Amino acid sequence: MKKSSILAIIAAMGLLQACATTPAEQRQVGCAGATVAGALLGGAVGNQFGGGSGRDILTAGGAVAGGMAGNNAAGC
């Protein structure tokens, strides 16, 4: 179920990118996509560590850090 949700989000980002007509709109969608992708990957990595409530904290921290890294990598 999680994989289908992630694929749906990625597909929606791709469709939004295709509908954007100006370079500014394309950049905004690209920045949002990079942030979401980074947050998903960061959350997945953070979830691999810790246990109990520590795992939840690391998952949230990984999602925040991944989102920031994706945003910076996209040059936003």
C-alpha positions, 0 to 999 in steps of 0.5 A: 500500500505504501508503494502505491501511494508513493508511485501515485505522488510521483505520477502526480508530480510528473503530470503537474510538471507537464501542465506547467507552461512557464519556466517559473511554474516548472521550477516550482513544481520541480522544487516541490517534487525534489522536496517530496522525493527527498523527504520520502527517502530520508524518512525511509532511511530514518525508519531503519534505525532505532526502536519504539518511539526512537524510530518515530523520531528518527523517521521524522528527522530523516524526512525533514533532513531529506526534504531540506537536502532535496530542496537544496539539491534542486537549487530552490 
